[in-house]
């Protein structure tokens, strides 16, 4: 390998070859591997309590590990790490090819998936991959099965051209969609092996469009759990009992009124809000100027692709971005206690249960928010009903923290701009994301001096977690090359 000086900018032909190599490897090796991956229902433990017995998570881990090792990357060592009672982690390391470098670049992704959900197009399904028009449909390809394959390909592309890189460490978990509650013990166990982390490349985020490199600047936190209201020990005749026995649904609705203004969707307790930093406010304005009406038109509205007669909460692009990145929101993602329509008799139901998903601003502590939400919902129950809220997670870590990115080092800011212009022909753009990646706050706490490159392929209509999820392969190809270019420009 003929090493080059990392302080020199990449030449146009070098940057071009990174892109060409990424396109070839995606077409030849990554798309086939992801097609196999999508076919495996490797649901996260929250959605498959018997994940260990079913073996699907183990299968995708072993398949990914075998693919990585088959690439025979010089200096690579890989281990599937298993802690008792926890989901497995792929840990790989690639020796530095840069003389005198003591830095480590951590590359992160996950292989566990969300459940099936309903509403898939007739010719699509969560576990039946289909590649059509540059889009690879199926559950998990974009969120986040591609990450490990793209990470290895980025390093390969550097080594083929003699572009040096620091030591690379890969951390691929299988509990992210359950809140990453298994990850902290692995970080503790692997801390010494991570080394001196100077850059984290997280490939589990999104993009505002498919036209340029998007860097994620913040992530919301989350509290999720089950709110249950019990009023009877068994169902009773609704004609005989209604008016005397209060409806469990009405009680639950009353409890939610403590939390949310149903007319506007605003969360009422101020402790679920935080101040918007000035630099983030400016970045929101810049992203809104790029995206315009696509900040709300991208969603699959029932009355038409552009909203039609259905109006979003706001048509102001700035407000739309703030609502989905820096403000708390409540969603009901599941229900229990309701019979299906064809079995719905004239019965007053004994209980109602909702699965709640409360997204938190980046600077609100997730664990404390869980405790406050539990107290808010359970205290002074109407009619002295039996009200319980069981937050997801484990003792001491009931909610997931959000994340606000550290200030970009000049070298990274320059590298991102250069990589975006080289691989996309457009400047880099900055955006907050409404989702949650628990690892980022954990790594920032553990490695406060590290720089963070959080990016991903979840762009418009990719619909992670929902029906018709897809991976935009041309964007993923360019993103892979951009990641390689940034690593090459790491000082």
C-alpha positions in Angstrom: 0.0 0.0 0.0 1.4 3.4 -1.0 0.3 5.6 1.9 -0.4 9.3 1.3 -0.2 12.3 3.6 -3.6 12.6 5.4 -3.1 16.4 5.7 -3.4 16.8 1.9 -6.9 17.2 0.4 -8.2 14.3 -1.7 -7.8 14.7 -5.4 -10.9 14.6 -7.6 -10.0 11.2 -9.0 -9.4 9.8 -5.5 -12.8 11.0 -4.3 -14.4 9.8 -7.5 -12.9 6.3 -7.0 -14.3 6.1 -3.5 -17.8 6.7 -5.0 -17.2 4.2 -7.8 -16.0 1.5 -5.4 -19.0 2.1 -3.1 -21.4 1.7 -6.0 -19.8 -1.5 -7.2 -19.7 -3.1 -3.8 -23.3 -2.2 -3.0 -24.5 -3.7 -6.3 -22.4 -6.8 -6.1 -22.3 -7.7 -2.4 -24.3 -5.4 -0.1 -27.7 -5.5 -1.8 -27.7 -9.4 -1.9 -26.6 -9.5 1.8 -29.3 -7.1 2.8 -31.9 -9.0 0.8 -31.1 -12.1 2.9 -31.1 -10.0 6.1 -34.5 -8.5 5.5 -36.0 -12.0 5.1 -35.2 -12.8 8.8 -37.7 -11.6 11.4 -35.0 -10.5 13.9 -37.4 -8.5 16.0 -35.9 -6.6 19.0 -36.5 -8.2 22.4 -39.2 -5.8 23.3 -41.3 -7.3 20.5 -40.1 -10.9 20.8 -39.7 -12.0 24.4 -38.4 -15.4 23.2 -35.8 -14.0 20.9 -33.1 -16.3 22.2 -35.1 -19.4 21.6 -36.3 -18.3 18.1 -32.7 -17.6 17.1 -33.4 -14.9 14.5 -31.2 -12.3 16.2 -28.3 -14.9 16.4 -28.8 -15.7 12.7 -28.5 -12.1 11.4 -25.5 -11.5 13.8 -23.7 -14.6 12.5 -24.6 -13.8 8.9 -23.2 -10.3 9.2 -20.1 -11.5 11.0 -19.4 -14.1 8.3 -19.9 -11.4 5.6 -17.4 -9.1 7.3 -14.8 -11.8 7.8 -15.2 -13.0 4.1 -14.0 -9.6 3.0 -10.5 -10.4 4.5 -9.8 -6.7 5.3 -6.1 -6.5 6.3 -5.7 -5.9 10.0 -9.3 -6.9 10.9 -10.3 -8.9 13.9 -13.9 -9.7 14.7 -15.7 -11.2 17.8 -19.3 -11.8 18.6 -19.4 -10.8 22.3 -22.1 -12.3 24.5 -22.9 -11.3 28.1 -25.1 -13.6 30.1 -28.8 -12.9 29.5 -28.2 -10.1 27.0 -28.5 -9.7 23.3 -25.2 -10.2 21.4 -22.9 -7.5 20.0 -20.5 -7.7 17.0 -17.2 -6.1 17.9 -14.6 -5.7 15.2 -11.4 -3.7 15.0 -9.1 -2.8 12.1 -5.6 -1.8 12.7 -4.5 1.7 12.0 -2.7 2.2 8.7 -1.5 5.7 9.7 1.9 5.9 11.2 1.9 7.4 14.8 -1.9 7.6 15.1 -3.3 6.7 18.5 -6.9 7.6 17.7 -9.9 5.3 17.3 -12.9 5.8 15.0 -16.0 4.0 16.3 -18.5 2.9 13.7 -22.0 2.0 15.1 -25.1 0.3 13.8 -27.7 -2.3 14.9 -29.2 -5.4 13.5 -32.5 -5.8 15.6 -35.7 -4.7 14.0 -39.1 -3.3 14.7 -42.2 -5.5 14.4 -44.2 -6.1 11.2 -46.9 -3.4 11.4 -49.9 -3.4 9.0 -50.7 -1.6 5.7 -47.9 -3.0 3.4 -48.5 -2.6 -0.3 -50.0 -5.8 -1.8 -46.7 -6.8 -3.4 -44.6 -6.0 -0.4 -44.1 -7.3 3.1 -41.8 -6.9 6.1 -40.0 -10.2 5.5 -40.3 -10.4 1.7 -37.5 -8.2 0.3 -38.0 -6.5 -3.1 -35.6 -4.4 -5.0 -37.3 -2.0 -7.3 -36.2 1.3 -8.9 -33.2 1.6 -6.6 -35.3 1.1 -3.5 -34.8 -2.1 -1.4 -38.1 -2.7 0.4 -38.5 -4.6 3.7 -38.1 -4.3 7.4 -34.7 -3.3 8.8 -32.6 -2.8 5.7 -32.5 1.0 6.2 -33.0 0.8 10.0 -30.3 -0.4 10.4 -29.1 -3.5 8.8 -27.0 -1.8 6.1 -24.7 -0.1 8.7 -22.2 -2.9 9.3 -21.9 -3.6 5.5 -21.4 0.1 4.6 -18.9 0.5 7.4 -16.7 -2.3 6.2 -17.0 -1.1 2.6 -15.9 2.4 3.5 -12.7 1.0 5.0 -12.1 -1.3 2.1 -12.4 1.6 -0.3 -9.7 3.5 1.6 -7.3 0.7 1.7 -7.6 -0.1 -2.0 -6.4 3.4 -2.8 -3.7 3.6 -0.2 -5.6 6.2 1.8 -4.6 5.8 5.4 -7.0 5.7 8.3 -6.8 5.6 12.1 -7.7 2.5 14.0 -11.4 1.5 13.3 -13.7 -0.2 15.8 -17.1 -1.5 14.9 -19.9 -1.8 17.5 -23.0 -3.4 16.2 -25.7 -4.1 18.8 -29.0 -6.0 18.7 -31.1 -4.2 21.3 -31.4 -0.7 19.9 -35.1 -0.9 19.0 -35.8 -1.9 22.6 -34.0 1.2 24.0 -30.5 -0.2 24.0 -30.8 -1.4 27.6 -28.3 -4.1 27.0 -25.7 -1.7 25.6 -24.3 0.0 28.8 -22.9 -3.3 30.2 -21.2 -4.0 26.8 -19.7 -0.5 26.8 -18.4 -1.1 30.3 -16.9 -4.5 29.3 -15.4 -3.2 26.1 -14.3 0.3 27.3 -10.5 -0.5 27.3 -10.8 -2.1 23.9 -12.5 0.9 22.4 -9.3 2.9 22.9 -8.9 6.6 22.5 -12.1 7.5 20.7 -11.7 10.6 18.6 -14.6 10.2 16.1 -17.9 8.3 16.3 -19.6 7.5 13.0 -23.2 6.5 13.7 -25.1 5.2 10.7 -28.5 4.9 12.2 -30.0 8.3 11.5 -31.8 10.1 8.6 -31.6 12.7 5.8 -33.8 15.6 4.9 -33.6 14.7 1.2 -31.5 12.4 -1.0 -29.6 15.2 -2.6 -26.8 15.9 -0.1 -25.1 14.7 3.0 -27.1 15.4 6.1 -25.5 15.6 9.5 -27.7 14.9 12.5 -27.2 17.6 15.2 -29.6 16.4 17.8 -31.9 13.4 18.8 -34.9 13.3 21.0 -35.1 11.1 24.0 -38.1 8.9 24.8 -40.2 7.4 27.5 -42.4 4.6 26.5 -44.7 2.3 28.6 -48.1 0.9 29.2 -50.8 3.0 30.9 -53.6 0.8 32.1 -57.0 1.7 33.7 -59.0 -1.1 35.4 -62.5 -0.4 36.7 -64.2 -3.9 36.8 -63.1 -7.5 37.3 -65.0 -8.6 34.2 -67.1 -7.1 31.4 -70.7 -6.2 32.1 -73.8 -5.4 30.0 -73.4 -1.8 28.8 -77.1 -1.0 28.9 -77.4 -2.2 32.4 -74.2 -0.6 33.8 -73.3 2.6 31.8 -74.1 5.7 33.7 -73.2 4.0 37.0 -69.9 2.3 36.1 -67.5 4.9 34.6 -65.9 3.9 31.3 -62.2 2.9 31.6 -61.6 4.6 28.3 -63.1 7.9 29.6 -60.9 7.7 32.7 -57.8 7.1 30.6 -58.7 10.0 28.3 -59.0 12.2 31.4 -55.6 11.1 32.6 -54.1 12.0 29.2 -55.6 15.4 29.5 -53.2 16.0 32.4 -50.3 15.4 30.0 -51.4 16.8 26.6 -53.6 19.6 25.3 -55.8 17.6 23.0 -56.7 20.6 20.9 -53.1 21.5 20.0 -50.9 18.5 20.9 -48.8 20.6 23.2 -47.4 18.7 26.3 -48.5 20.6 29.4 -45.9 19.9 32.1 -43.0 22.4 31.6 -40.5 19.8 32.9 -40.9 17.9 29.6 -39.7 21.0 27.6 -36.3 22.5 27.3 -34.7 25.7 25.9 -33.7 25.7 22.3 -30.0 26.5 21.9 -29.2 29.5 19.6 -27.0 27.5 17.2 -29.7 24.9 16.7 -32.3 27.6 16.0 -30.1 28.9 13.2 -29.6 25.4 11.8 -33.4 24.8 11.9 -33.9 27.9 9.8 -31.3 26.8 7.3 -32.8 23.3 7.0 -36.3 24.7 6.6 -35.0 26.9 3.8 -33.7 23.8 2.0 -36.7 21.6 2.5 -39.6 24.1 2.5 -43.0 22.3 2.3 -41.3 18.9 2.2 -41.0 19.2 6.0 -44.6 18.1 6.0 -45.6 17.0 2.5 -43.4 14.0 2.7 -45.8 12.0 4.9 -48.5 9.6 3.5 -51.5 11.8 4.2 -54.9 10.0 3.9 -56.3 12.8 1.7 -53.4 12.9 -0.7 -49.6 12.9 -1.0 -49.4 16.6 -0.5 -51.7 16.8 2.4 -54.8 17.4 0.3 -57.7 18.4 2.6 -55.8 17.0 5.6 -53.7 19.7 7.3 -50.6 19.1 9.4 -50.2 20.7 12.8 -48.3 23.5 11.0 -47.4 24.4 7.4 -44.5 26.6 8.6 -41.3 24.7 7.7 -39.4 26.1 10.7 -42.2 25.2 13.2 -42.6 21.7 11.6 -38.9 21.0 12.1 -39.0 22.3 15.7 -42.1 20.2 16.5 -40.4 17.0 15.4 -37.0 17.6 16.9 -37.0 20.0 19.9 -40.5 19.7 21.3 -42.0 16.8 23.3 -44.8 14.9 21.7 -47.2 12.1 22.7 -48.2 9.1 20.5 -50.4 6.1 21.3 -48.8 3.2 19.5 -50.8 0.3 20.8 -54.0 -0.6 22.6 -55.3 -3.5 24.7 -58.7 -4.3 26.2 -60.6 -3.7 23.0 -62.2 -6.6 21.1 -62.0 -6.6 17.3 -64.9 -5.0 15.6 -66.6 -8.3 14.6 -66.6 -9.4 18.3 -67.6 -6.0 19.8 -70.8 -6.8 21.7 -72.8 -4.5 24.0 -70.3 -4.9 26.9 -68.7 -2.3 29.1 -65.1 -3.4 29.1 -63.3 -4.0 32.4 -60.1 -2.2 31.4 -58.4 -0.1 28.8 -54.6 0.0 28.2 -52.6 2.2 25.9 -49.0 1.9 24.9 -47.6 5.4 25.1 -44.6 6.9 23.3 -43.4 10.2 24.7 -40.7 11.8 22.7 -38.5 14.2 24.7 -36.4 17.2 23.7 -32.7 16.4 23.5 -31.8 18.1 26.8 -34.5 16.4 29.0 -33.3 13.5 31.2 -35.2 10.4 30.2 -35.1 8.6 33.5 -36.4 11.5 35.5 -39.1 12.1 32.9 -40.2 8.5 33.3 -40.6 8.9 37.1 -42.5 12.2 36.6 -44.8 10.7 34.0 -45.6 7.8 36.2 -46.5 10.1 39.1 -48.6 12.4 36.9 -50.7 9.5 35.6 -51.1 7.4 38.7 -51.7 9.9 41.4 -55.3 10.8 42.4 -57.0 8.4 40.0 -60.5 9.4 39.0 -63.2 7.3 40.7 -60.4 5.6 42.6 -59.8 3.4 39.5 -56.8 1.1 39.5 -54.3 3.1 37.3 -50.8 1.9 36.6 -48.1 3.1 34.3 -45.2 0.7 33.6 -42.4 2.5 31.8 -40.1 0.4 29.5 -36.5 -0.2 30.5 -34.8 -1.5 33.6 -34.3 -0.1 37.1 -32.2 3.0 37.0 -32.6 3.5 33.2 -36.4 3.7 32.6 -36.1 6.3 29.8 -33.8 7.0 26.9 -31.9 10.3 26.9 -31.8 12.5 23.9 -28.6 14.0 22.5 -27.3 17.4 21.4 -24.1 17.2 19.3 -20.9 18.8 20.5 -19.5 21.7 18.5 -17.9 20.5 15.3 -14.1 20.6 15.2 -12.8 22.7 12.2 -11.3 19.6 10.5 -14.7 17.7 10.7 -16.7 20.6 9.5 -14.4 21.0 6.5 -14.3 17.3 5.8 -18.1 17.0 5.8 -18.5 19.9 3.4 -15.8 18.5 1.1 -17.3 15.0 1.2 -20.8 16.2 0.5 -19.7 18.2 -2.5 -17.5 15.4 -3.8 -20.0 12.6 -3.5 -23.4 14.5 -3.9 -22.4 17.7 -5.7 -24.1 19.7 -3.0 -23.2 21.3 0.3 -23.6 19.4 3.6 -26.8 20.2 5.5 -27.6 20.0 9.2 -30.8 18.7 10.8 -32.1 17.4 14.1 -33.9 14.1 14.2 -37.1 13.2 16.1 -36.0 9.6 16.8 -33.8 8.3 19.6 -30.3 6.6 19.5 -29.4 5.9 23.2 -25.8 5.1 22.3 -25.0 8.7 21.4 -25.6 10.2 24.8 -23.8 7.2 26.4 -20.7 7.7 24.1 -20.7 11.4 24.6 -20.6 11.0 28.4 -17.9 8.3 28.1 -15.8 10.1 25.5 -16.5 13.9 25.9 -13.7 14.9 23.6 -14.9 12.7 20.7 -16.4 14.2 17.5 -19.7 12.8 16.3 -20.7 12.1 12.7 -24.3 10.9 13.0 -25.9 10.2 9.6 -28.1 7.7 7.8 -30.3 6.7 4.9 -33.8 7.4 6.4 -34.9 10.0 4.1 -38.4 11.1 2.7 -41.0 8.3 2.6 -38.4 5.6 3.7 -40.9 5.0 6.5 -38.8 3.2 9.1 -41.0 1.2 11.6 -44.0 1.5 9.4 -45.3 -0.3 6.2 -43.3 -0.2 3.0 -40.0 0.7 4.6 -37.3 1.1 2.0 -33.6 1.7 1.7 -32.7 4.3 -1.0 -29.7 2.4 -2.4 -28.2 5.3 -4.5 -28.2 7.5 -1.4 -26.6 4.7 0.6 -23.9 4.3 -2.0 -23.0 8.0 -1.8 -23.2 8.1 1.9 -20.7 5.1 2.2 -18.2 7.0 0.0 -18.8 10.2 2.0 -18.0 8.4 5.3 -14.8 7.0 3.7 -13.8 10.4 2.6 -14.3 11.9 6.1 -12.2 9.2 7.7 -9.5 9.8 5.1 -9.5 13.4 6.1 -9.3 12.6 9.8 -6.1 14.4 11.1 
